[in-house]
Amino acid sequence: MKSFACGDVVPGCEAVWVCSTEDEILASLAGHAGSAHGIHDVSAEMVKTVQEAITTVS
């Protein structure tokens, strides 16, 4: 299982995902980035930042 807390990248955001794979987290984040943060074009740099903040949970 993988976990991502948006607040690790965007201070103050309380959204958290726990998914089977990193790809599932990234797919979920696309909608969240647009609706919660007004980010509609996710750059490669942002994807890398998110990937670095994803953790493995048991």
CHARMM-style PDB file with segment names, atoms N, HN, CA, C and O in Angstrom:
ATOM      1  N   MET     1       0.836  -1.181   0.000  1.00  0.00      PROA
ATOM      2  CA  MET     1       0.000   0.000   0.000  1.00  0.00      PROA
ATOM      3  C   MET     1       0.882   1.245   0.000  1.00  0.00      PROA
ATOM      4  O   MET     1       1.980   1.250   0.556  1.00  0.00      PROA
ATOM      5  N   LYS     2       0.381   2.284  -0.628  1.00  0.00      PROA
ATOM      6  HN  LYS     2      -0.512   2.280  -1.079  1.00  0.00      PROA
ATOM      7  CA  LYS     2       1.086   3.560  -0.714  1.00  0.00      PROA
ATOM      8  C   LYS     2       0.220   4.650  -0.100  1.00  0.00      PROA
ATOM      9  O   LYS     2      -1.008   4.581  -0.154  1.00  0.00      PROA
ATOM     10  N   SER     3       0.857   5.645   0.477  1.00  0.00      PROA
ATOM     11  HN  SER     3       1.855   5.701   0.521  1.00  0.00      PROA
ATOM     12  CA  SER     3       0.144   6.748   1.101  1.00  0.00      PROA
ATOM     13  C   SER     3       0.760   8.074   0.681  1.00  0.00      PROA
ATOM     14  O   SER     3       1.970   8.195   0.490  1.00  0.00      PROA
ATOM     15  N   PHE     4      -0.126   9.072   0.544  1.00  0.00      PROA
ATOM     16  HN  PHE     4      -1.109   8.974   0.699  1.00  0.00      PROA
ATOM     17  CA  PHE     4       0.332  10.417   0.226  1.00  0.00      PROA
ATOM     18  C   PHE     4      -0.531  11.417   0.977  1.00  0.00      PROA
ATOM     19  O   PHE     4      -1.759  11.343   0.933  1.00  0.00      PROA
ATOM     20  N   ALA     5       0.110  12.350   1.663  1.00  0.00      PROA
ATOM     21  HN  ALA     5       1.108  12.411   1.698  1.00  0.00      PROA
ATOM     22  CA  ALA     5      -0.570  13.445   2.336  1.00  0.00      PROA
ATOM     23  C   ALA     5      -0.271  14.715   1.554  1.00  0.00      PROA
ATOM     24  O   ALA     5       0.885  15.127   1.459  1.00  0.00      PROA
ATOM     25  N   CYS     6      -1.291  15.331   1.001  1.00  0.00      PROA
ATOM     26  HN  CYS     6      -2.230  14.996   1.079  1.00  0.00      PROA
ATOM     27  CA  CYS     6      -1.095  16.527   0.182  1.00  0.00      PROA
ATOM     28  C   CYS     6      -0.390  17.627   0.975  1.00  0.00      PROA
ATOM     29  O   CYS     6       0.385  18.400   0.412  1.00  0.00      PROA
ATOM     30  N   GLY     7      -0.653  17.697   2.260  1.00  0.00      PROA
ATOM     31  HN  GLY     7      -1.282  17.069   2.717  1.00  0.00      PROA
ATOM     32  CA  GLY     7      -0.031  18.705   3.109  1.00  0.00      PROA
ATOM     33  C   GLY     7       1.484  18.621   3.140  1.00  0.00      PROA
ATOM     34  O   GLY     7       2.151  19.583   3.523  1.00  0.00      PROA
ATOM     35  N   ASP     8       2.034  17.483   2.742  1.00  0.00      PROA
ATOM     36  HN  ASP     8       1.493  16.702   2.431  1.00  0.00      PROA
ATOM     37  CA  ASP     8       3.497  17.362   2.663  1.00  0.00      PROA
ATOM     38  C   ASP     8       4.059  18.173   1.499  1.00  0.00      PROA
ATOM     39  O   ASP     8       5.247  18.493   1.468  1.00  0.00      PROA
ATOM     40  N   VAL     9       3.192  18.500   0.544  1.00  0.00      PROA
ATOM     41  HN  VAL     9       2.227  18.240   0.569  1.00  0.00      PROA
ATOM     42  CA  VAL     9       3.605  19.271  -0.630  1.00  0.00      PROA
ATOM     43  C   VAL     9       2.955  20.659  -0.622  1.00  0.00      PROA
ATOM     44  O   VAL     9       3.582  21.651  -0.993  1.00  0.00      PROA
ATOM     45  N   VAL    10       1.705  20.712  -0.199  1.00  0.00      PROA
ATOM     46  HN  VAL    10       1.195  19.907   0.103  1.00  0.00      PROA
ATOM     47  CA  VAL    10       0.960  21.976  -0.137  1.00  0.00      PROA
ATOM     48  C   VAL    10       0.585  22.214   1.332  1.00  0.00      PROA
ATOM     49  O   VAL    10      -0.400  21.654   1.814  1.00  0.00      PROA
ATOM     50  N   PRO    11       1.347  23.024   2.034  1.00  0.00      PROA
ATOM     51  CA  PRO    11       1.083  23.249   3.453  1.00  0.00      PROA
ATOM     52  C   PRO    11      -0.366  23.671   3.715  1.00  0.00      PROA
ATOM     53  O   PRO    11      -0.916  24.536   3.033  1.00  0.00      PROA
ATOM     54  N   GLY    12      -0.956  23.040   4.711  1.00  0.00      PROA
ATOM     55  HN  GLY    12      -0.509  22.338   5.265  1.00  0.00      PROA
ATOM     56  CA  GLY    12      -2.323  23.363   5.092  1.00  0.00      PROA
ATOM     57  C   GLY    12      -3.381  22.462   4.494  1.00  0.00      PROA
ATOM     58  O   GLY    12      -4.512  22.439   4.979  1.00  0.00      PROA
ATOM     59  N   CYS    13      -3.045  21.721   3.455  1.00  0.00      PROA
ATOM     60  HN  CYS    13      -2.126  21.740   3.060  1.00  0.00      PROA
ATOM     61  CA  CYS    13      -4.009  20.807   2.847  1.00  0.00      PROA
ATOM     62  C   CYS    13      -4.075  19.539   3.689  1.00  0.00      PROA
ATOM     63  O   CYS    13      -3.045  18.971   4.052  1.00  0.00      PROA
ATOM     64  N   GLU    14      -5.288  19.102   3.996  1.00  0.00      PROA
ATOM     65  HN  GLU    14      -6.125  19.563   3.701  1.00  0.00      PROA
ATOM     66  CA  GLU    14      -5.465  17.936   4.854  1.00  0.00      PROA
ATOM     67  C   GLU    14      -5.838  16.669   4.093  1.00  0.00      PROA
ATOM     68  O   GLU    14      -6.126  15.646   4.714  1.00  0.00      PROA
ATOM     69  N   ALA    15      -5.838  16.714   2.773  1.00  0.00      PROA
ATOM     70  HN  ALA    15      -5.603  17.546   2.268  1.00  0.00      PROA
ATOM     71  CA  ALA    15      -6.205  15.548   1.967  1.00  0.00      PROA
ATOM     72  C   ALA    15      -5.130  14.465   2.069  1.00  0.00      PROA
ATOM     73  O   ALA    15      -3.933  14.750   2.027  1.00  0.00      PROA
ATOM     74  N   VAL    16      -5.586  13.213   2.204  1.00  0.00      PROA
ATOM     75  HN  VAL    16      -6.558  12.982   2.238  1.00  0.00      PROA
ATOM     76  CA  VAL    16      -4.680  12.069   2.323  1.00  0.00      PROA
ATOM     77  C   VAL    16      -5.242  10.931   1.475  1.00  0.00      PROA
ATOM     78  O   VAL    16      -6.451  10.704   1.452  1.00  0.00      PROA
ATOM     79  N   TRP    17      -4.364  10.226   0.784  1.00  0.00      PROA
ATOM     80  HN  TRP    17      -3.381  10.411   0.803  1.00  0.00      PROA
ATOM     81  CA  TRP    17      -4.748   9.063  -0.001  1.00  0.00      PROA
ATOM     82  C   TRP    17      -3.966   7.855   0.478  1.00  0.00      PROA
ATOM     83  O   TRP    17      -2.790   7.953   0.827  1.00  0.00      PROA
ATOM     84  N   VAL    18      -4.641   6.714   0.487  1.00  0.00      PROA
ATOM     85  HN  VAL    18      -5.596   6.634   0.203  1.00  0.00      PROA
ATOM     86  CA  VAL    18      -3.984   5.429   0.694  1.00  0.00      PROA
ATOM     87  C   VAL    18      -4.504   4.529  -0.420  1.00  0.00      PROA
ATOM     88  O   VAL    18      -5.698   4.240  -0.488  1.00  0.00      PROA
ATOM     89  N   CYS    19      -3.616   4.096  -1.277  1.00  0.00      PROA
ATOM     90  HN  CYS    19      -2.645   4.330  -1.222  1.00  0.00      PROA
ATOM     91  CA  CYS    19      -3.986   3.305  -2.457  1.00  0.00      PROA
ATOM     92  C   CYS    19      -3.042   2.117  -2.587  1.00  0.00      PROA
ATOM     93  O   CYS    19      -2.010   2.042  -1.919  1.00  0.00      PROA
ATOM     94  N   SER    20      -3.416   1.204  -3.451  1.00  0.00      PROA
ATOM     95  HN  SER    20      -4.254   1.265  -3.994  1.00  0.00      PROA
ATOM     96  CA  SER    20      -2.584   0.024  -3.681  1.00  0.00      PROA
ATOM     97  C   SER    20      -1.278   0.362  -4.373  1.00  0.00      PROA
ATOM     98  O   SER    20      -0.239  -0.234  -4.088  1.00  0.00      PROA
ATOM     99  N   THR    21      -1.338   1.335  -5.295  1.00  0.00      PROA
ATOM    100  HN  THR    21      -2.182   1.819  -5.526  1.00  0.00      PROA
ATOM    101  CA  THR    21      -0.143   1.653  -6.067  1.00  0.00      PROA
ATOM    102  C   THR    21       0.085   3.163  -6.140  1.00  0.00      PROA
ATOM    103  O   THR    21      -0.822   3.960  -5.898  1.00  0.00      PROA
ATOM    104  N   GLU    22       1.297   3.526  -6.474  1.00  0.00      PROA
ATOM    105  HN  GLU    22       2.034   2.879  -6.671  1.00  0.00      PROA
ATOM    106  CA  GLU    22       1.659   4.927  -6.686  1.00  0.00      PROA
ATOM    107  C   GLU    22       0.853   5.508  -7.850  1.00  0.00      PROA
ATOM    108  O   GLU    22       0.439   6.666  -7.800  1.00  0.00      PROA
ATOM    109  N   ASP    23       0.632   4.713  -8.889  1.00  0.00      PROA
ATOM    110  HN  ASP    23       0.968   3.772  -8.930  1.00  0.00      PROA
ATOM    111  CA  ASP    23      -0.127   5.183 -10.045  1.00  0.00      PROA
ATOM    112  C   ASP    23      -1.559   5.551  -9.663  1.00  0.00      PROA
ATOM    113  O   ASP    23      -2.112   6.513 -10.196  1.00  0.00      PROA
ATOM    114  N   GLU    24      -2.167   4.794  -8.741  1.00  0.00      PROA
ATOM    115  HN  GLU    24      -1.718   4.013  -8.307  1.00  0.00      PROA
ATOM    116  CA  GLU    24      -3.526   5.110  -8.292  1.00  0.00      PROA
ATOM    117  C   GLU    24      -3.552   6.447  -7.561  1.00  0.00      PROA
ATOM    118  O   GLU    24      -4.483   7.235  -7.730  1.00  0.00      PROA
ATOM    119  N   ILE    25      -2.537   6.699  -6.756  1.00  0.00      PROA
ATOM    120  HN  ILE    25      -1.780   6.060  -6.619  1.00  0.00      PROA
ATOM    121  CA  ILE    25      -2.445   7.980  -6.049  1.00  0.00      PROA
ATOM    122  C   ILE    25      -2.312   9.110  -7.060  1.00  0.00      PROA
ATOM    123  O   ILE    25      -3.031  10.105  -6.972  1.00  0.00      PROA
ATOM    124  N   LEU    26      -1.409   8.972  -8.008  1.00  0.00      PROA
ATOM    125  HN  LEU    26      -0.825   8.164  -8.079  1.00  0.00      PROA
ATOM    126  CA  LEU    26      -1.197  10.023  -9.004  1.00  0.00      PROA
ATOM    127  C   LEU    26      -2.463  10.298  -9.806  1.00  0.00      PROA
ATOM    128  O   LEU    26      -2.753  11.453 -10.119  1.00  0.00      PROA
ATOM    129  N   ALA    27      -3.219   9.259 -10.143  1.00  0.00      PROA
ATOM    130  HN  ALA    27      -2.983   8.321  -9.888  1.00  0.00      PROA
ATOM    131  CA  ALA    27      -4.464   9.445 -10.896  1.00  0.00      PROA
ATOM    132  C   ALA    27      -5.484  10.217 -10.058  1.00  0.00      PROA
ATOM    133  O   ALA    27      -6.195  11.073 -10.585  1.00  0.00      PROA
ATOM    134  N   SER    28      -5.559   9.926  -8.778  1.00  0.00      PROA
ATOM    135  HN  SER    28      -4.981   9.231  -8.350  1.00  0.00      PROA
ATOM    136  CA  SER    28      -6.503  10.614  -7.888  1.00  0.00      PROA
ATOM    137  C   SER    28      -6.120  12.071  -7.686  1.00  0.00      PROA
ATOM    138  O   SER    28      -6.985  12.934  -7.533  1.00  0.00      PROA
ATOM    139  N   LEU    29      -4.839  12.338  -7.687  1.00  0.00      PROA
ATOM    140  HN  LEU    29      -4.137  11.637  -7.812  1.00  0.00      PROA
ATOM    141  CA  LEU    29      -4.362  13.689  -7.416  1.00  0.00      PROA
ATOM    142  C   LEU    29      -4.679  14.678  -8.526  1.00  0.00      PROA
ATOM    143  O   LEU    29      -4.790  15.877  -8.272  1.00  0.00      PROA
ATOM    144  N   ALA    30      -4.823  14.201  -9.728  1.00  0.00      PROA
ATOM    145  HN  ALA    30      -4.733  13.227  -9.934  1.00  0.00      PROA
ATOM    146  CA  ALA    30      -5.077  15.110 -10.844  1.00  0.00      PROA
ATOM    147  C   ALA    30      -6.343  15.925 -10.602  1.00  0.00      PROA
ATOM    148  O   ALA    30      -6.338  17.145 -10.766  1.00  0.00      PROA
ATOM    149  N   GLY    31      -7.413  15.263 -10.218  1.00  0.00      PROA
ATOM    150  HN  GLY    31      -7.417  14.272 -10.085  1.00  0.00      PROA
ATOM    151  CA  GLY    31      -8.659  15.968  -9.933  1.00  0.00      PROA
ATOM    152  C   GLY    31      -8.550  16.864  -8.714  1.00  0.00      PROA
ATOM    153  O   GLY    31      -9.071  17.979  -8.712  1.00  0.00      PROA
ATOM    154  N   HSD    32      -7.880  16.388  -7.684  1.00  0.00      PROA
ATOM    155  HN  HSD    32      -7.456  15.482  -7.686  1.00  0.00      PROA
ATOM    156  CA  HSD    32      -7.711  17.159  -6.456  1.00  0.00      PROA
ATOM    157  C   HSD    32      -6.896  18.424  -6.712  1.00  0.00      PROA
ATOM    158  O   HSD    32      -7.236  19.494  -6.207  1.00  0.00      PROA
ATOM    159  N   ALA    33      -5.844  18.308  -7.479  1.00  0.00      PROA
ATOM    160  HN  ALA    33      -5.569  17.439  -7.889  1.00  0.00      PROA
ATOM    161  CA  ALA    33      -4.989  19.471  -7.769  1.00  0.00      PROA
ATOM    162  C   ALA    33      -5.799  20.578  -8.430  1.00  0.00      PROA
ATOM    163  O   ALA    33      -5.621  21.756  -8.118  1.00  0.00      PROA
ATOM    164  N   GLY    34      -6.681  20.202  -9.333  1.00  0.00      PROA
ATOM    165  HN  GLY    34      -6.826  19.246  -9.586  1.00  0.00      PROA
ATOM    166  CA  GLY    34      -7.496  21.195 -10.017  1.00  0.00      PROA
ATOM    167  C   GLY    34      -8.573  21.792  -9.133  1.00  0.00      PROA
ATOM    168  O   GLY    34      -8.728  23.012  -9.070  1.00  0.00      PROA
ATOM    169  N   SER    35      -9.321  20.932  -8.448  1.00  0.00      PROA
ATOM    170  HN  SER    35      -9.195  19.941  -8.499  1.00  0.00      PROA
ATOM    171  CA  SER    35     -10.458  21.433  -7.674  1.00  0.00      PROA
ATOM    172  C   SER    35     -10.044  22.117  -6.383  1.00  0.00      PROA
ATOM    173  O   SER    35     -10.657  23.114  -6.002  1.00  0.00      PROA
ATOM    174  N   ALA    36      -9.037  21.620  -5.706  1.00  0.00      PROA
ATOM    175  HN  ALA    36      -8.539  20.810  -6.016  1.00  0.00      PROA
ATOM    176  CA  ALA    36      -8.648  22.178  -4.404  1.00  0.00      PROA
ATOM    177  C   ALA    36      -7.584  23.261  -4.504  1.00  0.00      PROA
ATOM    178  O   ALA    36      -7.529  24.159  -3.664  1.00  0.00      PROA
ATOM    179  N   HSD    37      -6.735  23.179  -5.534  1.00  0.00      PROA
ATOM    180  HN  HSD    37      -6.780  22.449  -6.216  1.00  0.00      PROA
ATOM    181  CA  HSD    37      -5.588  24.092  -5.594  1.00  0.00      PROA
ATOM    182  C   HSD    37      -5.503  24.911  -6.888  1.00  0.00      PROA
ATOM    183  O   HSD    37      -4.590  25.720  -7.050  1.00  0.00      PROA
ATOM    184  N   GLY    38      -6.452  24.702  -7.807  1.00  0.00      PROA
ATOM    185  HN  GLY    38      -7.194  24.044  -7.675  1.00  0.00      PROA
ATOM    186  CA  GLY    38      -6.454  25.466  -9.052  1.00  0.00      PROA
ATOM    187  C   GLY    38      -5.317  25.107  -9.991  1.00  0.00      PROA
ATOM    188  O   GLY    38      -4.975  25.887 -10.879  1.00  0.00      PROA
ATOM    189  N   ILE    39      -4.728  23.929  -9.802  1.00  0.00      PROA
ATOM    190  HN  ILE    39      -5.006  23.295  -9.080  1.00  0.00      PROA
ATOM    191  CA  ILE    39      -3.618  23.484 -10.653  1.00  0.00      PROA
ATOM    192  C   ILE    39      -4.196  22.538 -11.706  1.00  0.00      PROA
ATOM    193  O   ILE    39      -4.590  21.416 -11.390  1.00  0.00      PROA
ATOM    194  N   HSD    40      -4.243  22.992 -12.944  1.00  0.00      PROA
ATOM    195  HN  HSD    40      -3.922  23.904 -13.200  1.00  0.00      PROA
ATOM    196  CA  HSD    40      -4.851  22.188 -13.999  1.00  0.00      PROA
ATOM    197  C   HSD    40      -3.810  21.573 -14.928  1.00  0.00      PROA
ATOM    198  O   HSD    40      -4.115  20.619 -15.643  1.00  0.00      PROA
ATOM    199  N   ASP    41      -2.614  22.092 -14.931  1.00  0.00      PROA
ATOM    200  HN  ASP    41      -2.367  22.867 -14.351  1.00  0.00      PROA
ATOM    201  CA  ASP    41      -1.528  21.525 -15.719  1.00  0.00      PROA
ATOM    202  C   ASP    41      -0.450  21.040 -14.752  1.00  0.00      PROA
ATOM    203  O   ASP    41       0.327  21.835 -14.225  1.00  0.00      PROA
ATOM    204  N   VAL    42      -0.414  19.735 -14.528  1.00  0.00      PROA
ATOM    205  HN  VAL    42      -1.046  19.089 -14.957  1.00  0.00      PROA
ATOM    206  CA  VAL    42       0.537  19.157 -13.582  1.00  0.00      PROA
ATOM    207  C   VAL    42       1.864  18.934 -14.311  1.00  0.00      PROA
ATOM    208  O   VAL    42       1.942  18.162 -15.266  1.00  0.00      PROA
ATOM    209  N   SER    43       2.884  19.614 -13.850  1.00  0.00      PROA
ATOM    210  HN  SER    43       2.821  20.242 -13.074  1.00  0.00      PROA
ATOM    211  CA  SER    43       4.199  19.522 -14.490  1.00  0.00      PROA
ATOM    212  C   SER    43       4.933  18.250 -14.061  1.00  0.00      PROA
ATOM    213  O   SER    43       4.596  17.626 -13.055  1.00  0.00      PROA
ATOM    214  N   ALA    44       5.927  17.891 -14.837  1.00  0.00      PROA
ATOM    215  HN  ALA    44       6.201  18.398 -15.654  1.00  0.00      PROA
ATOM    216  CA  ALA    44       6.767  16.740 -14.499  1.00  0.00      PROA
ATOM    217  C   ALA    44       7.463  16.969 -13.156  1.00  0.00      PROA
ATOM    218  O   ALA    44       7.655  16.029 -12.384  1.00  0.00      PROA
ATOM    219  N   GLU    45       7.836  18.214 -12.882  1.00  0.00      PROA
ATOM    220  HN  GLU    45       7.680  18.977 -13.509  1.00  0.00      PROA
ATOM    221  CA  GLU    45       8.489  18.540 -11.614  1.00  0.00      PROA
ATOM    222  C   GLU    45       7.537  18.302 -10.443  1.00  0.00      PROA
ATOM    223  O   GLU    45       7.948  17.806  -9.394  1.00  0.00      PROA
ATOM    224  N   MET    46       6.262  18.657 -10.628  1.00  0.00      PROA
ATOM    225  HN  MET    46       5.929  19.060 -11.481  1.00  0.00      PROA
ATOM    226  CA  MET    46       5.289  18.441  -9.563  1.00  0.00      PROA
ATOM    227  C   MET    46       5.063  16.948  -9.327  1.00  0.00      PROA
ATOM    228  O   MET    46       4.960  16.504  -8.183  1.00  0.00      PROA
ATOM    229  N   VAL    47       4.988  16.182 -10.405  1.00  0.00      PROA
ATOM    230  HN  VAL    47       5.072  16.542 -11.334  1.00  0.00      PROA
ATOM    231  CA  VAL    47       4.828  14.732 -10.274  1.00  0.00      PROA
ATOM    232  C   VAL    47       6.006  14.159  -9.488  1.00  0.00      PROA
ATOM    233  O   VAL    47       5.815  13.318  -8.610  1.00  0.00      PROA
ATOM    234  N   LYS    48       7.200  14.603  -9.795  1.00  0.00      PROA
ATOM    235  HN  LYS    48       7.355  15.286 -10.509  1.00  0.00      PROA
ATOM    236  CA  LYS    48       8.394  14.126  -9.085  1.00  0.00      PROA
ATOM    237  C   LYS    48       8.313  14.486  -7.603  1.00  0.00      PROA
ATOM    238  O   LYS    48       8.639  13.659  -6.751  1.00  0.00      PROA
ATOM    239  N   THR    49       7.885  15.699  -7.285  1.00  0.00      PROA
ATOM    240  HN  THR    49       7.619  16.371  -7.976  1.00  0.00      PROA
ATOM    241  CA  THR    49       7.756  16.124  -5.892  1.00  0.00      PROA
ATOM    242  C   THR    49       6.755  15.245  -5.155  1.00  0.00      PROA
ATOM    243  O   THR    49       6.998  14.840  -4.019  1.00  0.00      PROA
ATOM    244  N   VAL    50       5.634  14.952  -5.800  1.00  0.00      PROA
ATOM    245  HN  VAL    50       5.437  15.282  -6.723  1.00  0.00      PROA
ATOM    246  CA  VAL    50       4.628  14.088  -5.195  1.00  0.00      PROA
ATOM    247  C   VAL    50       5.194  12.683  -5.006  1.00  0.00      PROA
ATOM    248  O   VAL    50       5.028  12.090  -3.940  1.00  0.00      PROA
ATOM    249  N   GLN    51       5.856  12.147  -6.019  1.00  0.00      PROA
ATOM    250  HN  GLN    51       5.990  12.628  -6.886  1.00  0.00      PROA
ATOM    251  CA  GLN    51       6.416  10.802  -5.921  1.00  0.00      PROA
ATOM    252  C   GLN    51       7.400  10.700  -4.755  1.00  0.00      PROA
ATOM    253  O   GLN    51       7.454   9.674  -4.077  1.00  0.00      PROA
ATOM    254  N   GLU    52       8.163  11.738  -4.524  1.00  0.00      PROA
ATOM    255  HN  GLU    52       8.119  12.572  -5.075  1.00  0.00      PROA
ATOM    256  CA  GLU    52       9.118  11.721  -3.429  1.00  0.00      PROA
ATOM    257  C   GLU    52       8.430  11.756  -2.064  1.00  0.00      PROA
ATOM    258  O   GLU    52       9.014  11.344  -1.062  1.00  0.00      PROA
ATOM    259  N   ALA    53       7.192  12.247  -2.023  1.00  0.00      PROA
ATOM    260  HN  ALA    53       6.717  12.582  -2.837  1.00  0.00      PROA
ATOM    261  CA  ALA    53       6.452  12.338  -0.755  1.00  0.00      PROA
ATOM    262  C   ALA    53       5.575  11.111  -0.490  1.00  0.00      PROA
ATOM    263  O   ALA    53       5.034  10.965   0.606  1.00  0.00      PROA
ATOM    264  N   ILE    54       5.431  10.230  -1.482  1.00  0.00      PROA
ATOM    265  HN  ILE    54       5.871  10.348  -2.372  1.00  0.00      PROA
ATOM    266  CA  ILE    54       4.636   9.019  -1.305  1.00  0.00      PROA
ATOM    267  C   ILE    54       5.423   8.037  -0.426  1.00  0.00      PROA
ATOM    268  O   ILE    54       6.615   7.804  -0.626  1.00  0.00      PROA
ATOM    269  N   THR    55       4.707   7.476   0.551  1.00  0.00      PROA
ATOM    270  HN  THR    55       3.738   7.665   0.713  1.00  0.00      PROA
ATOM    271  CA  THR    55       5.339   6.516   1.445  1.00  0.00      PROA
ATOM    272  C   THR    55       4.677   5.154   1.326  1.00  0.00      PROA
ATOM    273  O   THR    55       3.540   5.042   0.868  1.00  0.00      PROA
ATOM    274  N   THR    56       5.388   4.137   1.735  1.00  0.00      PROA
ATOM    275  HN  THR    56       6.311   4.229   2.107  1.00  0.00      PROA
ATOM    276  CA  THR    56       4.844   2.787   1.762  1.00  0.00      PROA
ATOM    277  C   THR    56       4.280   2.526   3.145  1.00  0.00      PROA
ATOM    278  O   THR    56       4.939   2.786   4.151  1.00  0.00      PROA
ATOM    279  N   VAL    57       3.059   2.009   3.193  1.00  0.00      PROA
ATOM    280  HN  VAL    57       2.524   1.798   2.375  1.00  0.00      PROA
ATOM    281  CA  VAL    57       2.431   1.658   4.462  1.00  0.00      PROA
ATOM    282  C   VAL    57       2.095   0.174   4.441  1.00  0.00      PROA
ATOM    283  O   VAL    57       1.910  -0.426   3.382  1.00  0.00      PROA
ATOM    284  N   SER    58       2.022  -0.395   5.618  1.00  0.00      PROA
ATOM    285  HN  SER    58       2.172   0.092   6.478  1.00  0.00      PROA
ATOM    286  CA  SER    58       1.726  -1.837   5.661  1.00  0.00      PROA
ATOM    287  C   SER    58       0.264  -2.102   5.919  1.00  0.00      PROA
ATOM    288  OT1 SER    58      -0.151  -3.259   5.985  1.00  0.00      PROA
TER     289      SER     58
END
